[in-house]
Amino acid sequence: MTPDGMSAALTLTRQTLDNGIVVLVQPTTTTPAVSINLALEAGSLFDPADALGTAYFLSRVIDRGTQAQTADEIAEVLDASGVSLSVSVSRHAFGISCTCLSEDFEQILKVITSIIREPTVPAEEVATRRGEVLTALQQAEDNPATRSIERLMAMLYGEDHPYGRRSKGSPESVGRIDRDALVEFHRMRIVPDSLSLVVVGDVTSDTALDAASAALGSWQASGGAAPTLDDPPVATERRQDLMRMPGKSQADIAYGFTTIARDDSRYHPYTLMANIFGQYGMGGRLGHSIREQQGMAYYAFCSFEASRIAGPLVVRAGVNGANVDRAIESIDREVARMTTDGVTERELQDAQRYLVGSLPRTLETNAGIAGFLQNVERFDLGLDYAQRVPGLIEAVTRDQVNAAAAEALDSDRAMVAVAGP
């Protein structure tokens, strides 16, 4: 599908219910299935300061029974329809998503919305899931990649900033989270006016809107104010932190900067800059230099995440412990090359073709479209964003990409976290 064909296919209906819930519906007829994607502003940044990990903990128990159905009854309905629920938590969002057959859409929507509206959070399930969360934390503590990125985020934002805290909490904080704390978090954060529901698939807009109104229209609840998100501190010097993990064969490097927010007009130049730097092909310039040419990294790439506030640009590399210093020096050289030489016209064109060409693949499934539309809604990008984004990418100039590199990348201000032997 061409980008033009892709964007033309996204003909959306958007409606706000009386209680503030936003419903977006995109009919498609590719398969006789419907993807349901429900998201709330209730991610880990809403965790109480003395109970970090509450949002994640709630995500593990929220589907274990409602006022209408027990956990076994919910599982029976889902299994009979071949549906697998995915419950996820990011910094900002708490989400539930699934794909079902068109004929089961209304029944499955009722189940999901009941889970969101009226979970019972049984005490015995809290005890069971606490053990699972503690095991996950223990595994993370033993993972150099997780340790390095968590440390880097704390260095970039500060340990007390919602972006710098551990999203799953710590064994100590999770130990303090009881059923009452989970119920209170649900009462304060899982509320209608923070919810967006996206329905994509073989269902008419009228049917989907009627089903959403029937399932959610009577829900009345209000929560607390969202926490204030401070901008990250401006780095004025380089910092490096080493976390020794004896017995590990691999060291993981996380090297990064804070950049811009998603609503910044420079978003697309930054996206192209990051793609050229460490994403295109086998990892852009970073992957070509450190992994392909020098052969000293198991992986090397960068990620760029613009959000409500200035998000991070992070270089990740996994290397043998003996190659840590060489790998960091190589990252420094690629940073310098990006800021002094800039990108070539060929690199820019390749990255533009890649990003525009990847859009149809992102939107070739109902679930992919639903995730895309949640992003559109979250950042208020406009219902015509799918139509506009190819042109926005293609309009970026080499000078704009080079300016983004000069603004974002400076090895003298880099934060570097290393975990390993």
MIDREN-195136 format. One line per field, with one value per residue: x, y, z of N, C-alpha, C in turn. Coordinates in steps of 0.2 Angstrom, whole numbers, plus 5000, padded with zeros to 4 digits. Layout:
// MIDREN-195136
n_x <- (X;...)
n_y <- (Y;...)
n_z <- (Z;...)
ca_x <- (X;...)
ca_y <- (Y;...)
ca_z <- (Z;...)
c_x <- (X;...)
c_y <- (Y;...)
c_z <- (Z;...)
This chain:
// MIDREN-195136
n_x <- (5004;5003;5009;5000;4988;4987;4984;4973;4964;4962;4949;4941;4930;4926;4921;4915;4910;4897;4902;4916;4924;4933;4930;4936;4934;4938;4933;4937;4939;4947;4950;4939;4938;4940;4950;4952;4957;4961;4965;4971;4975;4985;4998;5014;5020;5010;5011;5010;5022;5028;5025;5030;5028;5014;5005;5009;5008;4994;4990;4993;4984;4971;4962;4958;4945;4928;4914;4904;4909;4919;4937;4939;4927;4929;4940;4935;4926;4934;4943;4934;4931;4943;4952;4965;4970;4980;4988;4995;5008;5014;5025;5015;5003;4990;4985;4973;4972;4966;4961;4947;4935;4923;4910;4910;4912;4904;4902;4915;4919;4911;4916;4930;4928;4921;4931;4940;4931;4926;4935;4937;4949;4954;4960;4968;4973;4980;4991;4996;5000;5009;5020;5024;5027;5038;5047;5049;5056;5067;5073;5075;5085;5096;5099;5110;5106;5094;5097;5107;5099;5090;5097;5103;5092;5088;5100;5098;5086;5084;5083;5071;5062;5047;5051;5063;5062;5060;5049;5042;5044;5052;5058;5055;5046;5035;5032;5025;5013;4997;4980;4971;4978;4979;4966;4963;4971;4965;4953;4957;4963;4959;4948;4934;4936;4949;4951;4953;4946;4949;4943;4945;4942;4931;4918;4904;4904;4893;4888;4899;4901;4888;4889;4900;4895;4884;4892;4900;4895;4887;4896;4902;4914;4927;4944;4960;4971;4983;5000;5013;5024;5040;5052;5067;5083;5096;5110;5127;5139;5149;5144;5148;5143;5147;5140;5145;5143;5147;5152;5145;5145;5143;5144;5133;5129;5122;5119;5116;5105;5094;5081;5068;5051;5036;5027;5035;5041;5052;5051;5051;5063;5072;5068;5072;5086;5089;5086;5096;5107;5107;5097;5093;5093;5105;5106;5110;5123;5129;5128;5134;5147;5152;5147;5147;5159;5169;5166;5164;5153;5138;5126;5121;5113;5102;5088;5074;5063;5051;5041;5028;5035;5053;5060;5070;5085;5094;5108;5111;5122;5129;5142;5157;5165;5178;5178;5172;5177;5183;5171;5163;5172;5170;5157;5157;5165;5156;5146;5153;5156;5143;5139;5149;5152;5140;5125;5124;5117;5112;5110;5100;5089;5088;5084;5072;5065;5064;5057;5045;5041;5039;5027;5015;5017;5016;5003;4996;4989;4974;4977;4989;4985;4976;4985;4992;4983;4979;4991;4990;4978;4983;4993;4987;4987;4979;4966;4969;4982;4988;4987;4995;5008;5018;5021;5026;5038;5045;5047;5058;5073;5091;5099;5090;5091;5104;5105;5097;5105;5116;5110;5106;5116;5131;5146;5152;5143;5136;5127;5132;5129;5135;5133;5139;5152)
n_y <- (4994;5011;5026;5037;5029;5022;5033;5038;5028;5029;5034;5042;5041;5052;5054;5062;5056;5060;5060;5062;5053;5048;5042;5033;5028;5017;5010;4994;4982;4972;4960;4948;4954;4963;4976;4981;4995;5002;5016;5025;5040;5035;5031;5026;5037;5043;5036;5035;5044;5037;5024;5017;5009;5006;5008;4998;4987;4986;4984;4970;4964;4969;4962;4952;4948;4955;4966;4959;4947;4933;4930;4917;4916;4927;4923;4911;4917;4924;4914;4906;4914;4915;4925;4935;4945;4960;4969;4984;4996;5012;5026;5037;5031;5019;5004;4993;4980;4971;4959;4953;4942;4949;4946;4944;4956;4966;4959;4956;4969;4973;4965;4970;4983;4982;4977;4987;4997;4992;4983;4970;4967;4955;4950;4938;4937;4948;4945;4934;4940;4949;4942;4938;4951;4954;4945;4948;4960;4956;4949;4960;4967;4959;4960;4967;4976;4982;4987;4997;5006;5010;5017;5027;5035;5040;5048;5057;5063;5064;5056;5058;5062;5059;5053;5048;5038;5021;5012;5000;5000;4996;4982;4986;4996;4990;4980;4988;4990;4987;4979;4990;5001;4999;4999;5012;5019;5015;5022;5035;5037;5029;5034;5042;5054;5053;5043;5035;5027;5016;5009;4997;4990;4977;4983;4994;5012;5017;5005;5003;5015;5015;5003;5007;5018;5011;5003;5012;5024;5027;5028;5037;5046;5054;5060;5063;5077;5078;5075;5087;5090;5093;5101;5092;5094;5104;5098;5101;5096;5081;5065;5049;5033;5018;5002;4988;4971;4957;4941;4942;4941;4950;4968;4982;4997;5012;5028;5044;5059;5072;5079;5085;5090;5081;5090;5099;5109;5104;5091;5081;5083;5079;5066;5061;5063;5055;5043;5041;5042;5031;5021;5017;5004;4992;4998;5011;5024;5021;5007;5003;5007;5002;4989;4983;4987;4987;4976;4974;4974;4967;4972;4988;5004;5018;5026;5037;5046;5057;5066;5071;5080;5086;5073;5057;5054;5040;5030;5013;5000;4983;4975;4965;4964;4969;4978;4990;5003;5006;5005;5016;5026;5025;5028;5042;5047;5045;5054;5066;5066;5067;5080;5088;5085;5083;5076;5067;5071;5060;5051;5057;5056;5042;5039;5046;5040;5027;5029;5035;5024;5014;5017;5012;4998;4999;5002;4991;4982;4979;4981;4988;5000;5004;5007;5017;5027;5029;5036;5047;5053;5055;5065;5075;5076;5077;5072;5070;5066;5055;5057;5068;5065;5059;5070;5079;5072;5071;5085;5089;5096;5095;5104;5106;5094;5093;5104;5099;5088;5096;5103;5093;5083;5081;5076;5081;5083;5072;5059;5044;5027;5012;4994;4979;4967)
n_z <- (5000;4996;5003;5001;4998;5010;5020;5015;5018;5031;5038;5050;5064;5077;5094;5108;5123;5135;5148;5146;5140;5126;5110;5097;5080;5068;5054;5045;5033;5030;5037;5046;5060;5075;5083;5099;5109;5123;5133;5147;5156;5167;5171;5176;5181;5189;5201;5219;5229;5239;5236;5224;5209;5210;5199;5190;5197;5199;5186;5185;5192;5189;5180;5187;5191;5192;5197;5191;5186;5190;5191;5184;5177;5168;5161;5155;5146;5138;5133;5126;5115;5109;5113;5119;5132;5133;5145;5149;5155;5154;5156;5156;5152;5155;5149;5140;5128;5114;5102;5093;5086;5074;5077;5090;5096;5104;5115;5120;5122;5133;5143;5144;5147;5159;5167;5168;5174;5186;5194;5206;5213;5221;5237;5239;5226;5225;5234;5227;5215;5220;5223;5210;5204;5213;5209;5196;5198;5204;5194;5185;5192;5190;5177;5166;5155;5159;5171;5167;5159;5168;5177;5169;5166;5178;5180;5170;5173;5186;5202;5209;5200;5190;5177;5180;5190;5195;5186;5190;5203;5219;5228;5241;5240;5234;5243;5252;5246;5247;5246;5248;5244;5230;5227;5230;5221;5209;5211;5211;5199;5188;5178;5169;5162;5158;5149;5133;5120;5107;5092;5080;5065;5058;5059;5060;5061;5068;5076;5084;5091;5098;5106;5114;5120;5127;5136;5143;5145;5156;5166;5180;5187;5196;5197;5205;5203;5190;5192;5193;5180;5179;5169;5163;5171;5165;5157;5161;5161;5158;5164;5172;5176;5184;5187;5195;5191;5195;5188;5176;5158;5149;5146;5148;5140;5142;5135;5135;5131;5136;5126;5116;5118;5112;5106;5100;5086;5080;5080;5069;5061;5072;5073;5061;5062;5073;5067;5057;5064;5073;5070;5057;5045;5050;5062;5060;5059;5071;5073;5061;5063;5076;5078;5065;5058;5068;5075;5089;5097;5103;5100;5094;5095;5093;5102;5101;5111;5111;5122;5134;5140;5138;5130;5131;5121;5118;5117;5115;5119;5119;5125;5126;5142;5142;5132;5135;5137;5124;5116;5121;5118;5104;5102;5106;5096;5085;5089;5088;5075;5069;5074;5069;5055;5050;5042;5027;5010;5004;5015;5022;5012;5011;5024;5025;5015;5021;5033;5028;5020;5030;5036;5030;5034;5048;5049;5044;5050;5061;5074;5074;5068;5078;5089;5083;5082;5095;5099;5091;5097;5110;5109;5102;5088;5077;5067;5054;5053;5048;5035;5033;5038;5029;5021;5030;5034;5022;5020;5028;5029;5025;5033;5044;5050;5053;5062;5072;5077;5081;5092;5100;5103;5112;5117;5128;5137;5140;5148;5155;5158;5164;5165;5172;5171)
ca_x <- (5000;5007;5007;4993;4983;4986;4981;4966;4960;4960;4943;4940;4925;4928;4915;4916;4904;4895;4907;4922;4927;4934;4929;4938;4932;4941;4931;4941;4936;4953;4948;4932;4940;4940;4955;4950;4963;4958;4971;4970;4981;4986;5004;5018;5021;5005;5012;5012;5030;5030;5022;5032;5026;5007;5001;5011;5005;4987;4990;4994;4978;4965;4958;4956;4938;4924;4908;4899;4912;4925;4942;4938;4922;4932;4945;4931;4923;4940;4945;4929;4932;4950;4955;4971;4971;4986;4987;5002;5009;5020;5025;5009;4997;4988;4981;4971;4970;4965;4958;4942;4931;4918;4904;4911;4915;4901;4903;4921;4920;4908;4921;4935;4926;4919;4937;4942;4927;4924;4938;4937;4955;4954;4966;4972;4976;4986;4996;4999;5004;5015;5026;5026;5031;5045;5052;5051;5061;5073;5076;5078;5091;5101;5100;5114;5103;5089;5101;5110;5095;5086;5102;5104;5086;5089;5105;5096;5080;5084;5080;5064;5057;5043;5054;5069;5060;5059;5042;5040;5045;5057;5055;5053;5039;5030;5030;5021;5007;4992;4974;4968;4982;4978;4959;4963;4974;4960;4948;4959;4966;4955;4942;4931;4939;4956;4950;4952;4944;4950;4940;4947;4940;4925;4912;4902;4905;4887;4888;4905;4899;4883;4892;4904;4890;4881;4896;4904;4891;4884;4901;4903;4919;4932;4950;4964;4974;4989;5006;5016;5030;5046;5057;5073;5089;5101;5117;5132;5145;5148;5144;5148;5142;5148;5137;5148;5139;5152;5149;5141;5150;5142;5142;5128;5130;5117;5123;5111;5104;5087;5080;5063;5044;5033;5024;5040;5040;5058;5050;5052;5070;5075;5067;5077;5093;5090;5086;5102;5112;5107;5092;5092;5097;5107;5108;5113;5130;5132;5128;5139;5154;5153;5145;5149;5166;5174;5164;5165;5146;5132;5121;5122;5108;5099;5081;5072;5057;5048;5034;5025;5041;5059;5061;5077;5089;5098;5112;5112;5127;5130;5149;5162;5167;5185;5178;5168;5180;5183;5164;5161;5175;5167;5151;5160;5167;5151;5143;5157;5155;5136;5139;5154;5151;5133;5123;5124;5110;5110;5108;5093;5085;5087;5080;5065;5061;5063;5051;5038;5039;5037;5021;5010;5018;5013;4995;4993;4985;4970;4980;4994;4981;4973;4990;4994;4977;4980;4996;4987;4974;4987;4997;4983;4990;4974;4963;4972;4989;4991;4988;5000;5015;5023;5024;5030;5045;5049;5049;5063;5079;5097;5101;5086;5093;5111;5104;5095;5111;5120;5107;5105;5122;5137;5149;5154;5137;5133;5126;5134;5128;5137;5132;5142;5158)
ca_y <- (5000;5017;5031;5040;5024;5021;5039;5039;5022;5031;5039;5041;5045;5053;5056;5062;5055;5065;5059;5064;5048;5049;5036;5034;5022;5016;5003;4991;4976;4967;4953;4949;4955;4970;4977;4986;4998;5007;5019;5030;5044;5032;5027;5025;5044;5044;5032;5039;5044;5032;5017;5017;5003;5005;5007;4992;4981;4986;4981;4963;4961;4972;4958;4946;4948;4961;4965;4955;4941;4931;4929;4911;4917;4931;4919;4907;4921;4926;4908;4904;4918;4915;4932;4936;4952;4963;4975;4987;5002;5016;5032;5040;5027;5012;5002;4986;4980;4964;4958;4948;4942;4954;4943;4944;4963;4969;4955;4957;4976;4973;4962;4974;4990;4980;4976;4994;5001;4989;4977;4968;4966;4951;4950;4932;4939;4953;4941;4930;4944;4953;4937;4939;4957;4954;4940;4952;4965;4952;4948;4966;4968;4954;4961;4973;4981;4985;4991;5003;5011;5013;5022;5033;5039;5043;5053;5062;5067;5065;5050;5059;5064;5053;5049;5045;5033;5014;5011;4994;5001;4992;4977;4989;5000;4985;4977;4992;4991;4982;4980;4996;5006;4998;5001;5019;5021;5015;5027;5042;5038;5026;5039;5042;5059;5052;5037;5035;5020;5016;5003;4997;4983;4975;4985;5000;5017;5017;5000;5004;5020;5013;4999;5011;5022;5007;5000;5017;5031;5029;5029;5044;5046;5060;5058;5068;5081;5075;5078;5092;5087;5098;5100;5089;5098;5105;5095;5106;5092;5074;5061;5042;5029;5011;4997;4982;4965;4951;4935;4944;4941;4956;4974;4985;5004;5017;5034;5048;5066;5074;5082;5089;5087;5079;5095;5104;5109;5101;5083;5077;5083;5075;5059;5059;5063;5049;5037;5041;5041;5024;5016;5015;4997;4988;5003;5018;5025;5018;5000;5002;5008;4999;4982;4980;4988;4985;4969;4973;4975;4962;4977;4995;5007;5023;5027;5044;5046;5063;5064;5077;5085;5084;5065;5056;5051;5035;5026;5007;4995;4978;4973;4962;4969;4972;4983;4995;5010;5007;5006;5023;5031;5025;5032;5049;5049;5046;5060;5071;5066;5070;5087;5092;5084;5083;5070;5068;5071;5053;5048;5060;5053;5035;5039;5048;5034;5022;5031;5035;5017;5010;5019;5007;4992;5001;5002;4986;4977;4983;4983;4993;5006;5006;5010;5023;5032;5031;5041;5053;5056;5057;5071;5079;5077;5079;5066;5069;5066;5049;5060;5073;5064;5058;5076;5082;5069;5073;5092;5090;5098;5093;5109;5105;5088;5095;5108;5094;5085;5101;5104;5087;5079;5084;5071;5084;5084;5065;5055;5037;5022;5005;4989;4973;4964)
ca_z <- (5000;4996;5009;4999;4999;5018;5023;5012;5021;5038;5038;5057;5067;5084;5097;5115;5127;5140;5154;5144;5137;5119;5106;5090;5077;5061;5051;5040;5030;5028;5041;5050;5066;5078;5088;5104;5112;5128;5137;5152;5159;5174;5171;5182;5184;5194;5207;5225;5230;5244;5234;5217;5206;5211;5193;5187;5202;5197;5179;5186;5196;5187;5176;5191;5194;5192;5201;5187;5184;5193;5186;5180;5172;5163;5157;5151;5140;5133;5130;5121;5109;5107;5114;5124;5134;5134;5150;5149;5159;5152;5161;5156;5150;5158;5144;5139;5121;5112;5095;5093;5080;5074;5080;5098;5098;5109;5122;5123;5124;5139;5148;5145;5151;5166;5170;5169;5178;5193;5197;5213;5216;5227;5242;5237;5219;5227;5237;5222;5210;5223;5222;5203;5203;5216;5205;5190;5200;5205;5187;5182;5196;5188;5170;5165;5151;5163;5176;5164;5156;5173;5180;5164;5166;5185;5179;5165;5175;5194;5205;5211;5194;5187;5172;5183;5195;5192;5184;5193;5210;5222;5233;5247;5239;5232;5249;5255;5242;5249;5242;5249;5240;5223;5226;5230;5215;5204;5212;5209;5192;5182;5178;5163;5158;5156;5145;5126;5117;5099;5089;5073;5062;5054;5063;5058;5066;5073;5080;5089;5096;5102;5110;5118;5125;5132;5141;5147;5145;5163;5171;5183;5193;5195;5201;5207;5198;5187;5195;5188;5177;5178;5163;5166;5172;5159;5159;5160;5161;5157;5170;5170;5182;5183;5191;5194;5192;5195;5185;5170;5153;5144;5149;5144;5140;5141;5134;5132;5132;5135;5119;5115;5119;5106;5102;5097;5079;5077;5081;5063;5060;5077;5071;5055;5065;5077;5063;5053;5069;5076;5069;5050;5043;5056;5068;5058;5060;5077;5071;5056;5065;5082;5077;5058;5056;5073;5078;5096;5100;5101;5097;5095;5091;5098;5102;5103;5113;5113;5126;5136;5141;5134;5131;5130;5115;5121;5114;5119;5116;5123;5123;5131;5147;5140;5126;5137;5136;5117;5114;5123;5114;5097;5103;5107;5089;5081;5091;5085;5067;5068;5075;5065;5048;5048;5038;5019;5007;5003;5021;5023;5008;5013;5030;5023;5011;5026;5038;5025;5018;5035;5038;5028;5038;5054;5048;5040;5055;5065;5081;5072;5067;5085;5093;5080;5083;5102;5099;5088;5102;5116;5108;5099;5082;5072;5064;5047;5054;5044;5028;5033;5041;5024;5019;5035;5034;5016;5019;5032;5025;5028;5038;5050;5053;5056;5068;5078;5079;5085;5098;5105;5104;5114;5122;5135;5142;5139;5154;5153;5163;5162;5170;5169;5175)
c_x <- (5004;5005;5001;4987;4981;4983;4974;4961;4958;4955;4940;4933;4927;4922;4917;4910;4903;4900;4914;4926;4927;4934;4931;4937;4934;4938;4936;4938;4941;4952;4942;4934;4940;4946;4952;4956;4960;4964;4968;4976;4982;4992;5008;5020;5016;5006;5013;5019;5032;5027;5024;5030;5018;5004;5003;5008;4998;4986;4990;4988;4971;4960;4956;4950;4935;4918;4903;4902;4918;4930;4941;4932;4924;4936;4941;4928;4928;4942;4940;4929;4939;4954;4960;4971;4978;4985;4994;5002;5015;5021;5019;5003;4996;4983;4979;4969;4969;4962;4953;4939;4925;4912;4904;4912;4911;4901;4910;4922;4917;4913;4926;4933;4924;4926;4940;4938;4926;4928;4938;4943;4955;4960;4970;4976;4982;4992;5000;5003;5009;5021;5029;5030;5038;5050;5054;5056;5067;5077;5079;5084;5097;5102;5103;5110;5098;5092;5104;5105;5091;5091;5103;5098;5086;5094;5102;5090;5080;5080;5072;5059;5054;5047;5060;5068;5059;5051;5039;5041;5051;5054;5052;5046;5034;5028;5025;5014;5002;4985;4971;4972;4980;4970;4959;4966;4969;4955;4950;4961;4963;4948;4940;4935;4946;4956;4949;4951;4945;4947;4942;4945;4934;4919;4910;4903;4899;4887;4893;4903;4893;4885;4896;4900;4887;4885;4899;4900;4889;4890;4903;4908;4924;4938;4954;4968;4981;4995;5009;5023;5035;5050;5064;5079;5093;5107;5122;5139;5144;5148;5144;5148;5143;5145;5141;5143;5144;5148;5146;5147;5149;5141;5137;5129;5124;5120;5118;5110;5096;5087;5074;5056;5041;5029;5028;5040;5047;5057;5053;5060;5074;5074;5071;5084;5094;5090;5093;5108;5113;5101;5091;5096;5098;5109;5111;5120;5133;5133;5133;5146;5156;5152;5148;5156;5171;5172;5165;5158;5141;5127;5123;5117;5106;5092;5080;5065;5055;5042;5031;5030;5047;5060;5069;5079;5094;5101;5113;5117;5128;5137;5152;5164;5174;5184;5174;5171;5181;5176;5162;5165;5173;5161;5152;5162;5161;5146;5146;5156;5148;5136;5144;5153;5144;5131;5123;5117;5107;5107;5101;5088;5083;5083;5073;5061;5059;5057;5045;5036;5037;5030;5015;5011;5015;5006;4992;4989;4980;4973;4985;4990;4978;4979;4992;4989;4977;4986;4994;4983;4978;4991;4993;4985;4986;4972;4966;4979;4992;4992;4994;5007;5020;5026;5028;5037;5048;5051;5055;5069;5086;5100;5097;5089;5100;5110;5101;5101;5115;5117;5107;5111;5128;5140;5151;5149;5133;5132;5128;5133;5130;5136;5135;5148;5163)
c_y <- (5006;5021;5034;5035;5023;5027;5039;5033;5024;5036;5038;5044;5046;5056;5056;5061;5060;5065;5060;5059;5049;5043;5037;5027;5022;5009;5001;4985;4971;4960;4954;4949;4962;4971;4983;4989;5003;5009;5024;5034;5041;5028;5028;5032;5046;5040;5037;5039;5039;5025;5017;5010;5001;5003;5000;4986;4981;4983;4973;4960;4964;4967;4951;4946;4955;4960;4960;4948;4939;4930;4923;4912;4922;4927;4914;4911;4922;4920;4906;4908;4919;4922;4932;4944;4954;4969;4978;4994;5005;5021;5035;5036;5020;5010;4994;4986;4972;4964;4952;4947;4947;4952;4944;4951;4966;4965;4956;4964;4977;4971;4967;4980;4988;4979;4983;4998;4998;4982;4976;4968;4962;4950;4944;4933;4944;4950;4937;4935;4948;4948;4938;4945;4957;4950;4944;4958;4962;4951;4954;4968;4964;4955;4968;4978;4985;4990;4998;5008;5014;5019;5028;5037;5043;5049;5059;5067;5068;5059;5051;5061;5058;5049;5046;5039;5026;5013;5005;4995;4997;4987;4980;4992;4995;4981;4981;4993;4986;4983;4987;5002;5005;5000;5009;5022;5021;5020;5034;5042;5034;5029;5040;5048;5059;5046;5039;5028;5020;5009;5003;4990;4983;4976;4992;5005;5017;5012;5001;5009;5018;5008;5002;5015;5017;5004;5005;5023;5032;5029;5036;5043;5052;5058;5064;5072;5077;5079;5083;5089;5093;5096;5097;5095;5099;5103;5100;5102;5085;5070;5053;5038;5021;5007;4990;4976;4959;4945;4936;4944;4947;4962;4978;4993;5007;5024;5039;5056;5067;5079;5087;5086;5085;5084;5100;5103;5106;5093;5079;5077;5079;5068;5057;5059;5057;5043;5036;5039;5034;5020;5013;5008;4993;4992;5009;5018;5021;5010;4998;5002;5003;4991;4979;4981;4985;4979;4969;4974;4970;4966;4984;4999;5013;5023;5034;5044;5053;5062;5071;5083;5082;5077;5064;5053;5046;5031;5019;5003;4990;4975;4968;4967;4972;4977;4989;5002;5011;5009;5013;5028;5031;5029;5040;5051;5050;5052;5066;5072;5069;5077;5091;5092;5084;5076;5072;5068;5064;5049;5051;5057;5046;5035;5041;5043;5029;5023;5032;5028;5013;5011;5014;5000;4993;5000;4997;4981;4982;4985;4988;5000;5009;5010;5016;5029;5034;5037;5048;5057;5059;5064;5076;5081;5079;5073;5065;5068;5060;5052;5065;5071;5062;5065;5080;5079;5071;5080;5094;5091;5095;5098;5108;5099;5089;5099;5104;5091;5090;5102;5099;5084;5083;5079;5074;5084;5077;5062;5047;5032;5015;5000;4983;4971;4970)
c_z <- (5000;5002;5007;5001;5007;5021;5021;5016;5028;5038;5045;5059;5075;5088;5105;5119;5133;5146;5152;5141;5129;5115;5099;5086;5070;5058;5046;5039;5028;5031;5045;5058;5068;5083;5093;5108;5117;5132;5141;5154;5166;5174;5177;5185;5189;5201;5213;5226;5235;5242;5226;5215;5207;5204;5189;5191;5200;5191;5180;5189;5193;5183;5180;5195;5194;5197;5197;5186;5188;5188;5181;5175;5166;5158;5152;5145;5135;5129;5124;5115;5106;5108;5120;5125;5135;5139;5150;5153;5156;5157;5161;5155;5154;5152;5144;5132;5120;5105;5096;5087;5080;5077;5087;5100;5104;5116;5125;5125;5131;5144;5149;5149;5158;5170;5172;5175;5185;5194;5204;5217;5222;5231;5240;5230;5221;5230;5231;5217;5213;5222;5215;5201;5207;5212;5199;5192;5201;5199;5184;5186;5193;5180;5169;5160;5155;5168;5173;5162;5162;5177;5176;5165;5173;5184;5175;5169;5183;5197;5207;5206;5192;5182;5174;5188;5191;5192;5188;5201;5212;5226;5239;5246;5237;5238;5253;5252;5244;5245;5242;5245;5233;5222;5226;5224;5209;5205;5210;5202;5186;5182;5171;5159;5156;5151;5137;5124;5109;5097;5082;5070;5058;5058;5060;5063;5071;5078;5086;5094;5100;5107;5116;5123;5130;5137;5145;5148;5152;5168;5173;5188;5191;5200;5203;5202;5196;5191;5190;5186;5175;5172;5167;5167;5166;5161;5157;5160;5160;5164;5168;5176;5180;5188;5190;5196;5190;5192;5178;5164;5148;5149;5144;5145;5138;5141;5132;5134;5133;5129;5119;5117;5112;5102;5099;5090;5076;5078;5075;5061;5066;5075;5066;5058;5068;5072;5059;5058;5072;5075;5062;5049;5049;5062;5066;5058;5065;5075;5066;5059;5071;5081;5070;5057;5061;5076;5085;5100;5098;5098;5099;5091;5096;5097;5104;5105;5115;5117;5128;5138;5137;5135;5129;5123;5119;5116;5118;5115;5121;5120;5128;5136;5146;5135;5128;5135;5128;5114;5115;5119;5107;5097;5103;5100;5084;5083;5088;5078;5065;5069;5071;5057;5046;5044;5031;5016;5006;5009;5023;5019;5009;5019;5029;5020;5016;5030;5034;5022;5024;5038;5036;5032;5045;5054;5044;5044;5059;5071;5079;5071;5074;5089;5090;5082;5091;5103;5096;5093;5108;5115;5103;5092;5076;5068;5057;5047;5049;5037;5028;5035;5035;5022;5024;5036;5028;5016;5024;5028;5029;5034;5044;5054;5057;5062;5074;5081;5084;5092;5103;5107;5106;5119;5128;5140;5142;5146;5151;5159;5160;5167;5168;5173;5175)
